[in-house]
């Protein structure tokens, strides 16, 4: 008697593996994601939160105290942060300057 072996094609196999993987992974709650943010300014606050509260960072960006951060206010804040990190004022950040910015 001959033994018959059923061969599954690679695309079919991959499809089954992907489907099982998707079903095995539960839905992800965006608020639990450390990279989730509701706005560009909030993302900046989270990315640059070196011991300061979000309110403190927001207050530094909101220079006219109107309870919103305009694009100009945000860019001014970012440019000031960049200038402080650019120790040799050459308009670029080196790896060494970035290490000071984001310690590992």
Buried (B, 14 or more C-beta within 10 A) or exposed (E): EEEEEEEEEEEEEEEEEEEEEEEEEEEEEEEEEEEEBEEEBBEBBBEBEEEEEEEEBBEBBBEEEEEEBBEEBBEBBBEEBBEEBBEEEEEEBEEEBEEEBEEE
